[in-house]
Amino acid sequence: MKKILIITLILLSSSLVFADTPPEPLKIAIKNKIYPIGWSKKGSFAYLFMYNIGGACGFCPRYDFVIQSMVTDKKLVTKTIEAFSEKTKDNIKTVEEIWEKNQVEFKKYLKKFGIVSQKRYVTGGNSFKYKGRSYYLRFDSYTEKFKYKPFEAPEAVPPATIEMLASGKLVIEGAIGQKAIYKYKRKGNSTILNMNPIGFIQSPFEDRIAVFLKFEYLDSDGSPDEGLMFIGAHLKVRFN
């Protein structure tokens, strides 16, 4: 029997006013952080995504301000902000400093795409109920063995044979049927090992969610790392 997870409702307020402080990060099972900003009535979701990169500070944080359509999954705006400058040797900036310094530009993009700043949002896991109906998120995967050699490995190191993700699809199913909302096919020298959904955030304006799709891959030195994709899904249409 599939376990139904409790949907988390964060009770604050929705407002057209841009917040002076950054939103709270979502509590989900990833090492990076997602700061949800808001949704538009046309299905676009705005968020701040923090992840670490190598650099002078070891693992320097980097922030992406993103507005993404959860109808087409296309990113409408992506602004990358470094929290550390090797040129000026600035100290690592906090998310509060990033927010304050860039809020004029953030406001411009939020207004352009009709984003309503949210402090009330619904999140949940891979099994959930919505308007009396049960839903379940899963990723159907197919793996194969591929030759792999770390980019940073010496020439004398021979390639290893590693099982990686060859293809797969993200599926949402429920009492009204099921549908694939994202399909993956390995291209080039992709080092993605696996993909798994880890939950969602819901639009306050329509029956739509943004699914968090976590993927694990091998970094340039051969060490495992993880990333995150956002995939949109309507909860009432195009089910088979």
C-alpha positions as CSV (number, residue, x, y, z in Angstrom):
1,M,0.0,0.0,0.0
2,K,1.3,3.4,-0.9
3,K,1.9,5.7,2.1
4,I,0.1,9.0,2.0
5,L,2.3,11.8,3.2
6,I,0.9,14.8,5.0
7,I,0.8,17.9,2.9
8,T,2.6,20.8,4.7
9,L,0.6,24.1,4.7
10,I,2.7,27.1,5.6
11,L,0.4,29.8,6.9
12,L,1.5,33.3,6.2
13,S,0.1,35.8,3.7
14,S,0.0,36.4,0.0
15,S,0.9,39.9,-1.2
16,L,1.8,41.9,-4.2
17,V,4.3,43.8,-2.0
18,F,7.9,42.7,-2.4
19,A,9.3,41.4,0.8
20,D,12.2,43.3,2.4
21,T,13.7,40.0,3.6
22,P,14.3,36.7,1.6
23,P,11.7,33.9,1.9
24,E,12.4,30.9,4.2
25,P,14.1,27.9,2.4
26,L,12.0,24.8,1.8
27,K,12.7,21.9,4.1
28,I,13.3,19.1,1.6
29,A,15.9,16.4,1.2
30,I,18.6,18.1,-0.8
31,K,22.0,19.7,0.2
32,N,21.2,22.9,-1.7
33,K,18.5,25.4,-0.8
34,I,15.3,26.6,-2.5
35,Y,13.8,29.9,-1.5
36,P,10.3,30.1,-3.1
37,I,9.2,33.6,-4.0
38,G,5.8,33.3,-5.7
39,W,3.6,32.3,-8.6
40,S,1.8,34.0,-11.4
41,K,-1.8,33.2,-12.5
42,K,-0.3,31.9,-15.8
43,G,1.6,29.1,-14.1
44,S,5.1,30.7,-13.7
45,F,7.0,30.0,-10.5
46,A,9.8,32.3,-9.1
47,Y,12.5,31.1,-6.8
48,L,16.0,31.6,-5.5
49,F,18.2,28.5,-5.7
50,M,21.4,28.2,-3.7
51,Y,24.1,25.7,-4.6
52,N,27.9,25.3,-4.0
53,I,30.7,25.5,-6.5
54,G,34.4,25.1,-6.1
55,G,36.5,28.3,-5.8
56,A,38.8,30.3,-3.6
57,C,36.6,29.7,-0.6
58,G,36.5,25.9,-1.2
59,F,32.8,25.5,-1.8
60,C,31.5,29.0,-2.6
61,P,27.7,29.5,-2.6
62,R,26.1,30.7,-5.8
63,Y,22.5,31.9,-6.2
64,D,20.2,31.6,-9.2
65,F,17.2,33.9,-9.4
66,V,14.8,32.0,-11.6
67,I,11.3,32.5,-13.1
68,Q,10.2,29.3,-14.8
69,S,7.0,28.4,-16.6
70,M,5.5,25.3,-15.0
71,V,3.3,25.0,-18.1
72,T,6.3,24.5,-20.6
73,D,9.1,24.0,-18.0
74,K,11.0,26.8,-19.9
75,K,13.1,29.2,-17.8
76,L,11.9,32.7,-18.5
77,V,14.6,34.4,-16.4
78,T,17.8,33.2,-14.9
79,K,20.1,35.6,-13.1
80,T,23.2,34.1,-11.5
81,I,24.7,35.8,-8.5
82,E,28.1,35.0,-7.0
83,A,28.3,35.2,-3.3
84,F,32.0,35.5,-3.4
85,S,34.2,37.6,-5.6
86,E,37.8,36.4,-6.3
87,K,38.6,39.8,-7.8
88,T,37.6,41.9,-4.8
89,K,38.1,39.2,-2.2
90,D,34.8,40.0,-0.7
91,N,33.6,37.9,2.2
92,I,30.9,35.4,1.4
93,K,27.6,37.2,1.1
94,T,24.6,36.0,3.0
95,V,21.2,35.4,1.3
96,E,20.0,38.5,3.1
97,E,22.7,40.6,1.5
98,I,22.1,39.0,-1.9
99,W,18.4,39.8,-1.6
100,E,18.9,43.4,-0.5
101,K,21.5,44.2,-3.2
102,N,19.4,42.8,-6.1
103,Q,15.8,43.5,-5.0
104,V,15.3,46.3,-7.5
105,E,16.1,44.0,-10.4
106,F,14.1,41.2,-8.8
107,K,11.1,43.4,-8.6
108,K,11.3,44.4,-12.2
109,Y,11.2,40.8,-13.4
110,L,8.5,39.8,-10.9
111,K,6.3,42.6,-12.2
112,K,7.0,41.8,-15.8
113,F,5.9,38.2,-15.4
114,G,3.0,38.9,-13.0
115,I,4.5,37.0,-10.1
116,V,2.7,37.5,-6.8
117,S,5.0,37.2,-3.8
118,Q,3.9,34.4,-1.7
119,K,4.3,33.7,2.0
120,R,1.5,31.1,2.0
121,Y,2.3,27.9,0.1
122,V,1.5,24.2,0.1
123,T,4.3,21.6,-0.2
124,G,4.1,17.8,-0.1
125,G,5.9,14.5,-0.8
126,N,5.6,11.9,-3.5
127,S,2.3,10.6,-2.2
128,F,-0.4,13.2,-1.5
129,K,-4.1,14.0,-1.6
130,Y,-5.6,17.0,-3.5
131,K,-9.3,17.9,-3.4
132,G,-10.2,14.4,-2.2
133,R,-8.1,12.6,-4.8
134,S,-4.9,10.6,-4.2
135,Y,-1.8,11.2,-6.3
136,Y,1.6,9.6,-6.5
137,L,4.9,10.7,-8.1
138,R,7.5,8.2,-9.4
139,F,10.4,8.0,-11.9
140,D,10.6,5.0,-14.2
141,S,14.2,4.5,-15.1
142,Y,16.3,2.4,-17.4
143,T,20.1,2.1,-16.8
144,E,23.0,0.8,-18.9
145,K,26.7,0.5,-18.4
146,F,28.9,3.2,-20.0
147,K,32.6,3.8,-20.1
148,Y,33.5,6.8,-17.9
149,K,36.7,8.6,-17.2
150,P,36.8,11.7,-14.8
151,F,37.6,14.9,-16.7
152,E,40.3,15.7,-14.2
153,A,41.9,12.2,-14.2
154,P,45.5,11.8,-15.5
155,E,45.9,10.4,-19.0
156,A,47.3,7.1,-17.5
157,V,44.0,6.4,-15.8
158,P,41.8,4.0,-17.9
159,P,38.1,4.5,-18.3
160,A,35.8,2.7,-15.9
161,T,32.5,1.0,-16.7
162,I,29.8,2.5,-14.6
163,E,26.0,1.9,-14.6
164,M,24.3,5.2,-15.5
165,L,20.8,6.4,-16.4
166,A,20.1,5.8,-20.0
167,S,16.5,6.9,-20.2
168,G,13.5,7.4,-18.0
169,K,10.3,9.3,-17.3
170,L,8.7,11.2,-14.5
171,V,5.1,10.0,-14.0
172,I,2.2,11.3,-11.9
173,E,-0.6,8.9,-11.3
174,G,-3.9,9.0,-9.5
175,A,-7.5,7.8,-9.5
176,I,-8.1,9.6,-12.8
177,G,-5.2,7.9,-14.6
178,Q,-1.5,8.7,-15.1
179,K,0.7,10.8,-17.4
180,A,4.4,11.3,-18.1
181,I,5.4,14.9,-17.2
182,Y,9.1,14.7,-18.1
183,K,11.2,12.3,-20.3
184,Y,14.9,11.8,-20.1
185,K,17.3,10.3,-22.7
186,R,21.0,10.3,-22.1
187,K,23.0,12.5,-24.5
188,G,26.7,12.9,-25.1
189,N,28.9,12.2,-22.0
190,S,26.1,12.7,-19.4
191,T,27.1,11.3,-16.0
192,I,23.7,11.2,-14.4
193,L,23.3,8.1,-12.3
194,N,19.7,8.3,-11.3
195,M,16.7,10.6,-10.9
196,N,14.0,10.7,-8.2
197,P,11.1,13.0,-7.3
198,I,11.3,14.4,-3.8
199,G,8.1,16.4,-3.5
200,F,6.4,19.5,-4.8
201,I,5.1,23.0,-4.2
202,Q,1.6,24.0,-5.3
203,S,0.3,27.1,-7.1
204,P,-2.2,29.1,-5.1
205,F,-4.0,30.1,-8.4
206,E,-4.7,26.9,-10.2
207,D,-4.5,23.1,-10.0
208,R,-0.8,23.0,-10.8
209,I,2.3,22.0,-9.0
210,A,6.1,22.2,-9.5
211,V,7.7,18.9,-8.9
212,F,11.2,18.7,-7.4
213,L,13.2,16.2,-9.4
214,K,16.5,15.3,-7.8
215,F,19.3,13.8,-9.9
216,E,22.7,12.3,-8.8
217,Y,25.7,12.5,-11.1
218,L,29.5,12.2,-11.2
219,D,31.4,15.4,-11.0
220,S,34.5,16.3,-13.1
221,D,36.8,14.6,-10.6
222,G,34.6,11.5,-10.4
223,S,33.0,12.3,-7.0
224,P,29.2,12.0,-6.7
225,D,27.1,15.1,-6.6
226,E,23.5,16.1,-6.9
227,G,21.3,18.6,-8.7
228,L,17.7,19.6,-8.9
229,M,15.2,20.2,-11.7
230,F,11.7,21.7,-11.5
231,I,9.0,20.1,-13.6
232,G,5.4,21.4,-13.8
233,A,2.3,19.3,-13.7
234,H,-1.5,20.1,-13.9
235,L,-3.5,17.9,-11.5
236,K,-6.7,17.6,-13.6
237,V,-5.9,17.5,-17.3
238,R,-4.2,15.2,-19.8
239,F,-4.4,12.0,-17.7
240,N,-4.8,8.7,-19.6
